[in-house]
Amino acid sequence: MAAQHILVIDEGTTSTRAMLFGVDGKLQGSQQEALTQYYPAPGLVEHDAAEIWEKTLSCSQKMIEKAGGADKIAAIGITNQRETVVAWDKRSGEPLGRAIVWQDRRTAATCDRMKDDGLEPMVQKKTGLLLDPYFSGSKIGWMLENWPDVRAAGDNLAFGTIESYLIYRLTGGQHVTDASNASRTMLMGLDSDDWDDELLALFGIPRKALPRIVDCAGELGTTAPELFGSPIAICGSAGDQQAATIGQACLDIGQTKATFGTGAFILTNSGDTAPRSDNRLLSTILYQYQGRRIYALEGSVFVAGSLMQWLRDDIGLLKYAGESEELARSVDDNGGVYLVPALSGLGAPHWRADATATISGFSFASKKAHIARAALESMAYQCHDLKTAFSADGVDWQNLRIDGGMVANDWMVQDLADILDITVERPEFFETTALGAAMLAAVGCGIHPSLEAASAMISGLDVHEPAIDPETRDLRLAGWKRAISSVLTS
């Protein structure tokens, strides 16, 4: 009997998971482990790459056992937190230091100097990205400058984003990265199939330490036999936001999705022509298959679900995540309270690495419910800022498909529809990032001939329409504009 399962490795910012899918797209099992977050100093965020590997391997082994063995797995798909960088020794596969996470701001001063030197227009033209510590290139350059073990590795030095590191460990030495992740490093030109010499020189990065750029679907490698009992083909790989866009079936030009996970990321399919933004949005590769690229226009919000986690774990405002919805519903409005969640700076369209979070509008009438509601409202406001920027670039959202852990919050979903004044569609199955990786793997191993055909793996939608009056919407947006202006001008 032919293998009837696809194993997806979904390696996120706060956890790593192995998820078992049937070839019909139905989830059949999931194993998840939390990842340790390291904050060595304000603005610095790190992960232990060895922990990521060990927990990924353990979760995967459990799901393969559940499937009945490696021979029951048709293919593996991988999706990952993007921009996070690992340095490792090619001989052992062991990391040479902690992974520097996408949220990390340690290279802000370096990026600012490059901007002052007038380099951002060149970088944006080549890569579709802006000079910001968010992206991988400056992180790699910092590792080379500051970590002696990285420099000392010489010809045995390897760099890669998380999917690249996992593929290296899974295969026992295959050093590759898929095109969607490569496009987030700031080291590859959007119109090129390889690393860019000028960009490598800008950050001082040796080409030989970087992986080979490959398709997002196809035979990307084969797992070492000793890991799972027999080899399994790795046939799909994409950064988490690109995978979610695929998992939401945004396969036609203009279709748009937003993922509310640790951060919030909105992508619009741009077809086979790389978009160019005049409003500080990003151009990125959505996926590459058989050498053909499909691009997307992207807006990135750095803080979304991580705001609620912070309010729960560090501030103690919430006892559990779902309490935010209960509190938001317990008051008639935000009571004049606005929260600008710049805990890791501000992303698109502002791109202010130095911005810090603020809560404003307090009075004696303010309650913790108003703060919780303001936190949830900030999701819609940040998306509205992005909608305005997308529109200025000639991309008007007709509707918005949403996913990620936060969209279990019905109040927030309705608030998005109200503030954006468009239809918001939520899938019955929220885990579209993993589903997109499963779709890529299904195409890569030949189960489906195309992503369009693989979209049969997607379930139905829950639709939310705008339901507030324009005057209320305008008043709320005016309050947000005042709040964020105070942050941007401080």
C-alpha positions as a LaTeX table, in Angstrom:
\begin{tabular}{lrrr}
\hline
Residue & $x$ (\AA) & $y$ (\AA) & $z$ (\AA) \\
\hline
Met1 & 0.00 & 0.00 & 0.00 \\
Ala2 & 1.30 & 3.44 & $-0.96$ \\
Ala3 & 2.36 & 5.81 & 1.80 \\
Gln4 & $-0.70$ & 7.75 & 2.97 \\
His5 & 0.82 & 10.43 & 5.20 \\
Ile6 & 2.76 & 13.66 & 4.96 \\
Leu7 & 4.90 & 14.72 & 7.91 \\
Val8 & 5.17 & 18.47 & 8.42 \\
Ile9 & 7.84 & 20.02 & 10.60 \\
Asp10 & 6.53 & 23.41 & 11.74 \\
Glu11 & 9.40 & 25.13 & 13.52 \\
Gly12 & 8.08 & 28.38 & 14.97 \\
Thr13 & 9.37 & 31.09 & 17.27 \\
Thr14 & 7.93 & 29.76 & 20.52 \\
Ser15 & 7.62 & 26.05 & 19.75 \\
Thr16 & 8.49 & 23.30 & 17.34 \\
Arg17 & 5.91 & 20.80 & 16.11 \\
Ala18 & 5.64 & 17.71 & 14.01 \\
Met19 & 2.22 & 17.32 & 12.39 \\
Leu20 & 0.89 & 14.27 & 10.62 \\
Phe21 & $-1.42$ & 14.92 & 7.66 \\
Gly22 & $-3.32$ & 12.56 & 5.44 \\
Val23 & $-2.93$ & 13.14 & 1.71 \\
Asp24 & $-6.46$ & 14.58 & 1.88 \\
Gly25 & $-5.18$ & 17.43 & 4.08 \\
Lys26 & $-6.79$ & 16.19 & 7.29 \\
Leu27 & $-4.68$ & 16.46 & 10.44 \\
Gln28 & $-4.11$ & 13.05 & 12.01 \\
Gly29 & $-1.73$ & 13.89 & 14.82 \\
Ser30 & 0.48 & 16.59 & 16.31 \\
Gln31 & 3.38 & 16.66 & 18.74 \\
Gln32 & 4.63 & 19.99 & 20.08 \\
Glu33 & 7.46 & 21.16 & 22.34 \\
Ala34 & 8.02 & 24.68 & 23.67 \\
Leu35 & 11.30 & 26.44 & 22.86 \\
Thr36 & 13.34 & 28.36 & 25.41 \\
Gln37 & 13.45 & 32.09 & 24.74 \\
Tyr38 & 16.71 & 33.84 & 25.66 \\
Tyr39 & 16.84 & 37.61 & 26.18 \\
Pro40 & 20.47 & 38.41 & 27.06 \\
Ala41 & 19.81 & 42.17 & 27.02 \\
Pro42 & 17.07 & 44.56 & 25.87 \\
Gly43 & 16.45 & 44.07 & 22.15 \\
Leu44 & 18.35 & 40.76 & 21.99 \\
Val45 & 16.49 & 37.51 & 21.31 \\
Glu46 & 18.18 & 34.10 & 20.94 \\
His47 & 17.32 & 30.41 & 20.62 \\
Asp48 & 19.37 & 27.29 & 21.31 \\
Ala49 & 19.71 & 25.65 & 17.89 \\
Ala50 & 20.67 & 22.33 & 19.51 \\
Glu51 & 17.41 & 22.42 & 21.47 \\
Ile52 & 15.49 & 23.14 & 18.25 \\
Trp53 & 17.07 & 20.14 & 16.56 \\
Glu54 & 16.60 & 17.76 & 19.48 \\
Lys55 & 12.94 & 18.69 & 19.99 \\
Thr56 & 12.22 & 18.62 & 16.25 \\
Leu57 & 13.73 & 15.15 & 15.99 \\
Ser58 & 11.82 & 13.88 & 19.02 \\
Cys59 & 8.47 & 15.27 & 17.82 \\
Ser60 & 9.04 & 13.86 & 14.34 \\
Gln61 & 9.92 & 10.40 & 15.63 \\
Lys62 & 6.70 & 10.30 & 17.67 \\
Met63 & 4.55 & 11.23 & 14.67 \\
Ile64 & 6.30 & 8.71 & 12.42 \\
Glu65 & 5.66 & 6.05 & 15.05 \\
Lys66 & 1.99 & 7.10 & 15.11 \\
Ala67 & 1.83 & 6.72 & 11.31 \\
Gly68 & 3.16 & 3.18 & 11.58 \\
Gly69 & 6.74 & 3.76 & 10.48 \\
Ala70 & 8.81 & 5.69 & 7.95 \\
Asp71 & 7.46 & 3.66 & 5.03 \\
Lys72 & 4.01 & 5.16 & 5.71 \\
Ile73 & 5.33 & 8.71 & 5.12 \\
Ala74 & 5.18 & 9.84 & 1.49 \\
Ala75 & 7.21 & 13.00 & 2.12 \\
Ile76 & 8.28 & 15.60 & 4.66 \\
Gly77 & 7.40 & 19.30 & 4.38 \\
Ile78 & 9.18 & 21.94 & 6.45 \\
Thr79 & 8.10 & 25.43 & 7.42 \\
Asn80 & 9.99 & 27.72 & 9.74 \\
Gln81 & 10.35 & 31.00 & 11.55 \\
Arg82 & 12.04 & 33.19 & 8.95 \\
Glu83 & 15.19 & 35.35 & 9.16 \\
Thr84 & 16.45 & 33.56 & 12.30 \\
Val85 & 20.07 & 32.51 & 11.69 \\
Val86 & 22.20 & 29.59 & 12.84 \\
Ala87 & 25.97 & 29.14 & 12.48 \\
Trp88 & 27.24 & 25.56 & 12.70 \\
Asp89 & 30.22 & 23.32 & 12.07 \\
Lys90 & 29.85 & 21.32 & 8.85 \\
Arg91 & 31.72 & 18.36 & 10.34 \\
Ser92 & 29.46 & 17.78 & 13.33 \\
Gly93 & 26.34 & 19.79 & 12.57 \\
Glu94 & 26.67 & 21.31 & 16.03 \\
Pro95 & 25.84 & 25.03 & 16.40 \\
Leu96 & 28.67 & 27.47 & 17.04 \\
Gly97 & 26.53 & 29.73 & 19.20 \\
Arg98 & 22.89 & 30.49 & 19.81 \\
Ala99 & 20.58 & 31.24 & 16.92 \\
Ile100 & 19.86 & 34.95 & 16.51 \\
Val101 & 16.08 & 35.30 & 16.23 \\
Trp102 & 14.22 & 37.43 & 13.70 \\
Gln103 & 12.98 & 39.72 & 16.51 \\
Asp104 & 16.55 & 40.56 & 17.57 \\
Arg105 & 17.58 & 44.22 & 17.14 \\
Arg106 & 21.32 & 44.04 & 17.91 \\
Thr107 & 22.32 & 45.22 & 14.43 \\
Ala108 & 20.13 & 48.35 & 14.44 \\
Ala109 & 23.13 & 50.69 & 14.62 \\
Thr110 & 24.83 & 48.85 & 11.73 \\
Cys111 & 21.72 & 49.17 & 9.59 \\
Asp112 & 21.37 & 52.85 & 10.50 \\
Arg113 & 24.97 & 53.52 & 9.44 \\
Met114 & 24.32 & 51.84 & 6.10 \\
Lys115 & 21.22 & 53.97 & 5.64 \\
Asp116 & 23.25 & 57.09 & 6.44 \\
Asp117 & 25.75 & 55.98 & 3.79 \\
Gly118 & 22.93 & 55.92 & 1.24 \\
Leu119 & 22.93 & 52.14 & 0.75 \\
Glu120 & 19.24 & 51.40 & 1.33 \\
Pro121 & 18.05 & 52.20 & $-2.24$ \\
Met122 & 20.58 & 49.70 & $-3.65$ \\
Val123 & 19.57 & 47.04 & $-1.13$ \\
Gln124 & 15.88 & 47.57 & $-1.77$ \\
Lys125 & 16.30 & 47.48 & $-5.54$ \\
Lys126 & 18.22 & 44.20 & $-5.39$ \\
Thr127 & 16.32 & 42.39 & $-2.65$ \\
Gly128 & 12.93 & 44.05 & $-2.24$ \\
Leu129 & 13.82 & 44.51 & 1.45 \\
Leu130 & 14.69 & 47.52 & 3.61 \\
Leu131 & 17.81 & 47.91 & 5.74 \\
Asp132 & 16.59 & 46.59 & 9.07 \\
Pro133 & 18.00 & 44.23 & 11.73 \\
Tyr134 & 14.95 & 42.01 & 11.12 \\
Phe135 & 16.64 & 40.38 & 8.14 \\
Ser136 & 19.37 & 37.75 & 8.22 \\
Gly137 & 22.29 & 39.44 & 6.49 \\
Ser138 & 23.30 & 41.84 & 9.24 \\
Lys139 & 22.86 & 39.08 & 11.84 \\
Ile140 & 25.34 & 36.84 & 9.98 \\
Gly141 & 27.78 & 39.74 & 9.67 \\
Trp142 & 27.48 & 40.36 & 13.42 \\
Met143 & 28.23 & 36.70 & 14.21 \\
Leu144 & 31.39 & 36.85 & 12.12 \\
Glu145 & 32.54 & 40.03 & 13.84 \\
Asn146 & 31.71 & 39.09 & 17.41 \\
Trp147 & 31.87 & 35.31 & 17.90 \\
Pro148 & 35.44 & 33.87 & 17.75 \\
Asp149 & 34.18 & 30.29 & 17.32 \\
Val150 & 32.34 & 31.32 & 14.16 \\
Arg151 & 35.43 & 32.94 & 12.64 \\
Ala152 & 37.66 & 30.04 & 13.73 \\
Ala153 & 35.53 & 27.46 & 11.87 \\
Gly154 & 37.06 & 28.51 & 8.55 \\
Asp155 & 36.12 & 26.19 & 5.69 \\
Asn156 & 33.91 & 24.18 & 8.06 \\
Leu157 & 31.63 & 27.15 & 8.76 \\
Ala158 & 28.00 & 26.91 & 7.66 \\
Phe159 & 25.25 & 29.50 & 7.93 \\
Gly160 & 21.57 & 29.05 & 7.33 \\
Thr161 & 18.07 & 29.93 & 8.37 \\
Ile162 & 16.20 & 27.38 & 10.48 \\
Glu163 & 14.91 & 25.19 & 7.65 \\
Ser164 & 18.43 & 25.03 & 6.21 \\
Tyr165 & 19.83 & 23.90 & 9.56 \\
Leu166 & 17.12 & 21.27 & 10.00 \\
Ile167 & 17.63 & 19.89 & 6.49 \\
Tyr168 & 21.37 & 19.69 & 7.18 \\
Arg169 & 20.77 & 17.68 & 10.35 \\
Leu170 & 17.99 & 15.53 & 8.87 \\
Thr171 & 20.02 & 14.57 & 5.79 \\
Gly172 & 23.41 & 14.33 & 7.45 \\
Gly173 & 25.01 & 17.13 & 5.44 \\
Gln174 & 22.78 & 18.53 & 2.66 \\
His175 & 23.39 & 22.31 & 2.80 \\
Val176 & 20.45 & 23.95 & 0.96 \\
Thr177 & 17.86 & 26.65 & 1.51 \\
Asp178 & 14.61 & 27.14 & $-0.35$ \\
Ala179 & 14.09 & 30.29 & $-2.43$ \\
Ser180 & 11.38 & 31.73 & $-0.17$ \\
Asn181 & 13.70 & 31.72 & 2.84 \\
Ala182 & 16.68 & 32.88 & 0.78 \\
Ser183 & 14.68 & 35.94 & $-0.25$ \\
Arg184 & 14.48 & 36.99 & 3.43 \\
Thr185 & 18.23 & 37.06 & 4.07 \\
Met186 & 18.98 & 40.34 & 2.25 \\
Leu187 & 21.77 & 38.45 & 0.46 \\
Met188 & 19.96 & 37.29 & $-2.70$ \\
Gly189 & 18.65 & 39.42 & $-5.54$ \\
Leu190 & 14.96 & 38.88 & $-6.32$ \\
Asp191 & 15.82 & 38.47 & $-9.99$ \\
Ser192 & 18.78 & 36.16 & $-9.34$ \\
Asp193 & 19.06 & 32.45 & $-8.58$ \\
Asp194 & 22.14 & 32.87 & $-6.40$ \\
Trp195 & 23.70 & 34.99 & $-3.69$ \\
Asp196 & 24.69 & 38.53 & $-4.69$ \\
Asp197 & 28.40 & 39.40 & $-4.56$ \\
Glu198 & 27.81 & 43.08 & $-3.72$ \\
Leu199 & 25.52 & 42.20 & $-0.82$ \\
Leu200 & 27.90 & 39.52 & 0.49 \\
Ala201 & 30.71 & 42.09 & 0.48 \\
Leu202 & 28.48 & 44.66 & 2.22 \\
Phe203 & 28.01 & 42.35 & 5.21 \\
Gly204 & 31.40 & 40.60 & 4.99 \\
Ile205 & 29.98 & 37.11 & 4.42 \\
Pro206 & 31.92 & 34.33 & 2.63 \\
Arg207 & 29.88 & 32.69 & $-0.13$ \\
Lys208 & 31.23 & 29.21 & 0.69 \\
Ala209 & 29.55 & 29.31 & 4.11 \\
Leu210 & 26.08 & 29.75 & 2.59 \\
Pro211 & 23.69 & 27.04 & 1.35 \\
Arg212 & 22.67 & 26.31 & $-2.22$ \\
Ile213 & 19.32 & 27.88 & $-3.20$ \\
Val214 & 16.69 & 25.35 & $-4.34$ \\
Asp215 & 12.98 & 25.12 & $-5.18$ \\
Cys216 & 10.26 & 25.07 & $-2.51$ \\
Ala217 & 8.88 & 21.77 & $-3.87$ \\
Gly218 & 10.67 & 18.75 & $-5.31$ \\
Glu219 & 13.17 & 16.28 & $-3.89$ \\
Leu220 & 15.17 & 18.57 & $-1.63$ \\
Gly221 & 16.95 & 15.81 & 0.26 \\
Thr222 & 16.50 & 12.44 & 1.97 \\
Thr223 & 16.65 & 11.83 & 5.69 \\
Ala224 & 19.52 & 9.78 & 7.10 \\
Pro225 & 18.28 & 6.17 & 7.55 \\
Glu226 & 19.23 & 5.93 & 11.21 \\
Leu227 & 16.90 & 8.79 & 12.26 \\
Phe228 & 13.56 & 7.16 & 11.44 \\
Gly229 & 14.40 & 3.57 & 10.53 \\
Ser230 & 14.48 & 4.15 & 6.78 \\
Pro231 & 14.95 & 7.22 & 4.54 \\
Ile232 & 12.12 & 9.70 & 3.90 \\
Ala233 & 12.18 & 12.25 & 1.08 \\
Ile234 & 12.02 & 15.94 & 2.03 \\
Cys235 & 9.82 & 17.40 & $-0.72$ \\
Gly236 & 8.56 & 20.77 & 0.52 \\
Ser237 & 10.05 & 23.81 & 2.25 \\
Ala238 & 8.96 & 27.42 & 2.70 \\
Gly239 & 9.12 & 30.20 & 5.26 \\
Asp240 & 6.15 & 30.23 & 7.58 \\
Gln241 & 4.40 & 33.25 & 6.07 \\
Gln242 & 4.77 & 32.00 & 2.51 \\
Ala243 & 3.54 & 28.57 & 3.58 \\
Ala244 & 0.47 & 30.13 & 5.22 \\
Thr245 & $-0.27$ & 32.08 & 2.04 \\
Ile246 & $-0.21$ & 28.79 & 0.11 \\
Gly247 & $-2.27$ & 27.09 & 2.82 \\
Gln248 & $-4.91$ & 29.82 & 2.41 \\
Ala249 & $-4.97$ & 29.12 & $-1.36$ \\
Cys250 & $-3.87$ & 32.66 & $-2.22$ \\
Leu251 & $-2.66$ & 31.33 & $-5.56$ \\
Asp252 & $-4.05$ & 34.07 & $-7.83$ \\
Ile253 & $-2.76$ & 37.62 & $-8.20$ \\
Gly254 & $-4.27$ & 39.96 & $-5.61$ \\
Gln255 & $-5.36$ & 37.33 & $-3.09$ \\
Thr256 & $-4.28$ & 38.34 & 0.43 \\
Lys257 & $-3.75$ & 36.59 & 3.75 \\
Ala258 & $-2.77$ & 37.72 & 7.25 \\
Thr259 & $-1.22$ & 35.42 & 9.84 \\
Phe260 & $-1.50$ & 36.39 & 13.51 \\
Gly261 & 1.16 & 34.39 & 15.29 \\
Thr262 & 4.05 & 35.78 & 17.32 \\
Gly263 & 3.95 & 38.68 & 14.88 \\
Ala264 & 1.43 & 39.51 & 12.16 \\
Phe265 & 2.33 & 39.18 & 8.49 \\
Ile266 & 0.24 & 40.13 & 5.49 \\
Leu267 & 1.11 & 38.87 & 1.99 \\
Thr268 & $-0.56$ & 39.56 & $-1.34$ \\
Asn269 & 0.15 & 37.28 & $-4.31$ \\
Ser270 & 1.88 & 39.33 & $-7.02$ \\
Gly271 & 2.30 & 36.67 & $-9.72$ \\
Asp272 & 5.53 & 36.09 & $-11.61$ \\
Thr273 & 6.65 & 39.75 & $-11.54$ \\
Ala274 & 8.46 & 41.03 & $-8.46$ \\
Pro275 & 6.50 & 43.97 & $-6.99$ \\
Arg276 & 8.26 & 47.23 & $-6.19$ \\
Ser277 & 6.96 & 49.25 & $-3.25$ \\
Asp278 & 7.09 & 53.03 & $-2.84$ \\
Asn279 & 5.51 & 52.77 & 0.62 \\
Arg280 & 8.04 & 50.76 & 2.60 \\
Leu281 & 6.47 & 47.38 & 2.03 \\
Leu282 & 8.57 & 44.34 & 1.13 \\
Ser283 & 8.92 & 42.28 & $-2.01$ \\
Thr284 & 9.50 & 38.60 & $-1.37$ \\
Ile285 & 9.43 & 35.23 & $-3.12$ \\
Leu286 & 6.18 & 33.45 & $-2.33$ \\
Tyr287 & 7.41 & 30.15 & $-3.73$ \\
Gln288 & 9.60 & 28.66 & $-6.44$ \\
Tyr289 & 8.74 & 25.45 & $-8.29$ \\
Gln290 & 10.59 & 23.97 & $-11.26$ \\
Gly291 & 12.61 & 27.18 & $-11.40$ \\
Arg292 & 9.54 & 29.44 & $-11.79$ \\
Arg293 & 9.03 & 32.07 & $-9.13$ \\
Ile294 & 5.83 & 33.56 & $-7.78$ \\
Tyr295 & 6.26 & 36.75 & $-5.74$ \\
Ala296 & 4.36 & 38.55 & $-2.99$ \\
Leu297 & 4.08 & 42.03 & $-1.53$ \\
Glu298 & 4.43 & 41.85 & 2.26 \\
Gly299 & 3.82 & 43.94 & 5.33 \\
Ser300 & 5.34 & 42.76 & 8.62 \\
Val301 & 4.10 & 43.59 & 12.14 \\
Phe302 & 6.60 & 42.46 & 14.75 \\
Val303 & 4.30 & 42.04 & 17.75 \\
Ala304 & 0.93 & 40.28 & 17.71 \\
Gly305 & 0.44 & 37.09 & 19.76 \\
Ser306 & 3.64 & 37.86 & 21.65 \\
Leu307 & 1.86 & 40.93 & 23.07 \\
Met308 & $-0.79$ & 38.74 & 24.68 \\
Gln309 & 1.89 & 36.35 & 25.96 \\
Trp310 & 3.74 & 39.30 & 27.51 \\
Leu311 & 0.56 & 40.62 & 29.15 \\
Arg312 & $-0.08$ & 37.14 & 30.57 \\
Asp313 & 3.38 & 35.88 & 31.55 \\
Asp314 & 5.35 & 39.03 & 32.37 \\
Ile315 & 2.78 & 41.65 & 33.35 \\
Gly316 & 0.16 & 39.36 & 34.89 \\
Leu317 & $-2.76$ & 41.22 & 33.34 \\
Leu318 & $-4.23$ & 38.00 & 31.91 \\
Lys319 & $-4.59$ & 34.64 & 33.65 \\
Tyr320 & $-4.91$ & 32.76 & 30.33 \\
Ala321 & $-4.90$ & 33.75 & 26.65 \\
Gly322 & $-8.67$ & 33.46 & 26.18 \\
Glu323 & $-9.32$ & 35.95 & 28.99 \\
Ser324 & $-8.45$ & 38.80 & 26.60 \\
Glu325 & $-11.65$ & 38.18 & 24.66 \\
Glu326 & $-13.74$ & 38.00 & 27.83 \\
Leu327 & $-12.28$ & 41.29 & 29.06 \\
Ala328 & $-12.74$ & 43.01 & 25.68 \\
Arg329 & $-16.41$ & 42.05 & 25.65 \\
Ser330 & $-16.93$ & 43.24 & 29.23 \\
Val331 & $-16.58$ & 46.93 & 28.33 \\
Asp332 & $-18.46$ & 48.98 & 25.74 \\
Asp333 & $-15.36$ & 50.58 & 24.23 \\
Asn334 & $-11.65$ & 51.13 & 24.89 \\
Gly335 & $-12.33$ & 53.99 & 27.35 \\
Gly336 & $-9.86$ & 56.16 & 25.44 \\
Val337 & $-6.99$ & 53.72 & 26.08 \\
Tyr338 & $-4.61$ & 52.94 & 23.18 \\
Leu339 & $-1.68$ & 50.51 & 23.23 \\
Val340 & 1.10 & 50.78 & 20.64 \\
Pro341 & 2.80 & 47.34 & 20.89 \\
Ala342 & 6.33 & 48.32 & 19.81 \\
Leu343 & 7.98 & 45.76 & 22.10 \\
Ser344 & 10.44 & 44.88 & 19.32 \\
Gly345 & 10.33 & 48.20 & 17.50 \\
Leu346 & 7.82 & 48.92 & 14.74 \\
Gly347 & 7.73 & 47.06 & 11.44 \\
Ala348 & 5.95 & 48.06 & 8.24 \\
Pro349 & 5.17 & 50.64 & 7.12 \\
His350 & 7.10 & 52.61 & 9.78 \\
Trp351 & 10.32 & 50.57 & 10.19 \\
Arg352 & 11.46 & 52.12 & 13.45 \\
Ala353 & 13.80 & 49.75 & 15.25 \\
Asp354 & 14.15 & 52.29 & 18.09 \\
Ala355 & 10.42 & 52.61 & 18.83 \\
Thr356 & 9.19 & 51.46 & 22.22 \\
Ala357 & 5.73 & 50.40 & 23.38 \\
Thr358 & 3.32 & 52.90 & 24.95 \\
Ile359 & $-0.07$ & 52.80 & 26.67 \\
Ser360 & $-1.93$ & 56.12 & 26.67 \\
Gly361 & $-5.31$ & 57.58 & 27.59 \\
Phe362 & $-5.54$ & 56.41 & 31.21 \\
Ser363 & $-7.96$ & 57.88 & 33.72 \\
Phe364 & $-9.42$ & 56.71 & 37.02 \\
Ala365 & $-12.19$ & 55.12 & 34.97 \\
Ser366 & $-9.67$ & 52.85 & 33.20 \\
Lys367 & $-9.79$ & 49.17 & 34.08 \\
Lys368 & $-7.66$ & 46.22 & 33.08 \\
Ala369 & $-10.42$ & 45.32 & 30.62 \\
His370 & $-9.69$ & 48.54 & 28.74 \\
Ile371 & $-6.00$ & 47.61 & 28.49 \\
Ala372 & $-6.83$ & 44.11 & 27.25 \\
Arg373 & $-9.26$ & 45.57 & 24.72 \\
Ala374 & $-6.69$ & 48.15 & 23.59 \\
Ala375 & $-4.17$ & 45.34 & 23.07 \\
Leu376 & $-6.59$ & 43.44 & 20.85 \\
Glu377 & $-7.65$ & 46.60 & 19.01 \\
Ser378 & $-4.00$ & 47.31 & 18.15 \\
Met379 & $-4.07$ & 44.30 & 15.82 \\
Ala380 & $-6.73$ & 45.90 & 13.62 \\
Tyr381 & $-5.07$ & 49.32 & 13.75 \\
Gln382 & $-1.69$ & 47.97 & 12.66 \\
Cys383 & $-3.40$ & 46.10 & 9.82 \\
His384 & $-5.20$ & 49.28 & 8.81 \\
Asp385 & $-1.84$ & 51.08 & 8.56 \\
Leu386 & $-0.69$ & 48.29 & 6.25 \\
Lys387 & $-3.89$ & 48.34 & 4.21 \\
Thr388 & $-3.30$ & 52.05 & 3.57 \\
Ala389 & 0.27 & 51.34 & 2.42 \\
Phe390 & $-0.79$ & 48.43 & 0.18 \\
Ser391 & $-3.46$ & 50.64 & $-1.38$ \\
Ala392 & $-0.92$ & 53.39 & $-2.06$ \\
Asp393 & 1.17 & 50.77 & $-3.88$ \\
Gly394 & $-1.86$ & 49.97 & $-6.05$ \\
Val395 & $-2.96$ & 46.84 & $-4.19$ \\
Asp396 & $-6.45$ & 47.15 & $-2.71$ \\
Trp397 & $-7.58$ & 44.28 & $-0.50$ \\
Gln398 & $-10.98$ & 43.02 & $-1.58$ \\
Asn399 & $-11.07$ & 40.64 & 1.38 \\
Leu400 & $-8.62$ & 39.20 & 3.86 \\
Arg401 & $-7.99$ & 35.56 & 4.72 \\
Ile402 & $-6.65$ & 35.16 & 8.24 \\
Asp403 & $-4.99$ & 32.42 & 10.26 \\
Gly404 & $-2.67$ & 31.82 & 13.20 \\
Gly405 & $-3.24$ & 31.23 & 16.88 \\
Met406 & $-4.82$ & 34.63 & 17.61 \\
Val407 & $-7.72$ & 34.13 & 15.18 \\
Ala408 & $-9.38$ & 31.77 & 17.64 \\
Asn409 & $-10.43$ & 35.05 & 19.29 \\
Asp410 & $-13.84$ & 35.80 & 17.75 \\
Trp411 & $-13.91$ & 39.36 & 19.09 \\
Met412 & $-10.60$ & 40.22 & 17.41 \\
Val413 & $-11.70$ & 38.69 & 14.09 \\
Gln414 & $-14.86$ & 40.81 & 14.04 \\
Asp415 & $-12.84$ & 43.89 & 15.02 \\
Leu416 & $-10.58$ & 43.31 & 12.01 \\
Ala417 & $-13.59$ & 43.29 & 9.70 \\
Asp418 & $-14.99$ & 46.40 & 11.39 \\
Ile419 & $-11.83$ & 48.51 & 11.24 \\
Leu420 & $-10.62$ & 47.34 & 7.81 \\
Asp421 & $-14.16$ & 47.63 & 6.40 \\
Ile422 & $-13.79$ & 44.47 & 4.31 \\
Thr423 & $-14.85$ & 40.83 & 4.50 \\
Val424 & $-12.57$ & 38.72 & 6.70 \\
Glu425 & $-12.43$ & 34.98 & 6.04 \\
Arg426 & $-11.21$ & 32.52 & 8.67 \\
Pro427 & $-10.57$ & 28.88 & 7.75 \\
Glu428 & $-12.13$ & 26.04 & 9.70 \\
Phe429 & $-8.59$ & 24.66 & 10.12 \\
Phe430 & $-6.40$ & 27.44 & 11.57 \\
Glu431 & $-3.01$ & 25.78 & 11.02 \\
Thr432 & $-2.62$ & 26.93 & 7.44 \\
Thr433 & 1.16 & 27.33 & 7.78 \\
Ala434 & 1.57 & 23.60 & 8.29 \\
Leu435 & $-1.07$ & 22.87 & 5.66 \\
Gly436 & 0.84 & 24.97 & 3.12 \\
Ala437 & 4.00 & 22.98 & 3.84 \\
Ala438 & 1.99 & 19.76 & 3.40 \\
Met439 & 0.68 & 21.05 & 0.04 \\
Leu440 & 4.23 & 21.83 & $-1.14$ \\
Ala441 & 5.41 & 18.37 & $-0.08$ \\
Ala442 & 2.41 & 16.77 & $-1.83$ \\
Val443 & 3.35 & 18.56 & $-5.05$ \\
Gly444 & 7.04 & 17.84 & $-4.57$ \\
Cys445 & 6.52 & 14.09 & $-4.23$ \\
Gly446 & 3.97 & 13.85 & $-7.06$ \\
Ile447 & 0.74 & 13.33 & $-5.11$ \\
His448 & $-0.63$ & 16.48 & $-6.75$ \\
Pro449 & 0.53 & 17.99 & $-10.07$ \\
Ser450 & 0.25 & 21.61 & $-8.90$ \\
Leu451 & $-0.55$ & 23.77 & $-5.89$ \\
Glu452 & $-3.91$ & 24.56 & $-7.47$ \\
Ala453 & $-4.70$ & 20.84 & $-7.43$ \\
Ala454 & $-3.32$ & 20.52 & $-3.90$ \\
Ser455 & $-5.76$ & 23.20 & $-2.71$ \\
Ala456 & $-8.30$ & 20.34 & $-2.53$ \\
Met457 & $-6.61$ & 19.68 & 0.85 \\
Ile458 & $-8.11$ & 22.92 & 2.26 \\
Ser459 & $-11.32$ & 22.96 & 4.34 \\
Gly460 & $-14.11$ & 25.58 & 4.48 \\
Leu461 & $-14.28$ & 29.21 & 5.64 \\
Asp462 & $-16.00$ & 31.22 & 8.38 \\
Val463 & $-16.93$ & 34.70 & 7.04 \\
His464 & $-17.09$ & 37.97 & 9.03 \\
Glu465 & $-18.56$ & 41.19 & 7.57 \\
Pro466 & $-18.09$ & 44.79 & 8.85 \\
Ala467 & $-20.71$ & 45.65 & 11.46 \\
Ile468 & $-19.91$ & 49.10 & 12.95 \\
Asp469 & $-20.92$ & 52.55 & 11.76 \\
Pro470 & $-18.37$ & 54.67 & 9.85 \\
Glu471 & $-18.34$ & 57.41 & 12.53 \\
Thr472 & $-17.21$ & 54.97 & 15.24 \\
Arg473 & $-14.56$ & 53.56 & 12.94 \\
Asp474 & $-13.23$ & 57.03 & 12.12 \\
Leu475 & $-13.13$ & 58.07 & 15.78 \\
Arg476 & $-11.21$ & 54.97 & 16.77 \\
Leu477 & $-8.72$ & 55.36 & 13.92 \\
Ala478 & $-8.18$ & 59.01 & 14.82 \\
Gly479 & $-7.29$ & 57.94 & 18.38 \\
Trp480 & $-4.83$ & 55.37 & 17.03 \\
Lys481 & $-3.24$ & 57.96 & 14.74 \\
Arg482 & $-2.59$ & 60.23 & 17.71 \\
Ala483 & $-1.16$ & 57.34 & 19.76 \\
Ile484 & 1.24 & 56.07 & 17.14 \\
Ser485 & 2.28 & 59.60 & 16.09 \\
Ser486 & 3.46 & 60.20 & 19.65 \\
Val487 & 5.66 & 57.09 & 19.39 \\
Leu488 & 7.06 & 58.02 & 15.99 \\
Thr489 & 7.92 & 61.59 & 17.03 \\
Ser490 & 9.41 & 60.75 & 20.44 \\
\hline
\end{tabular}
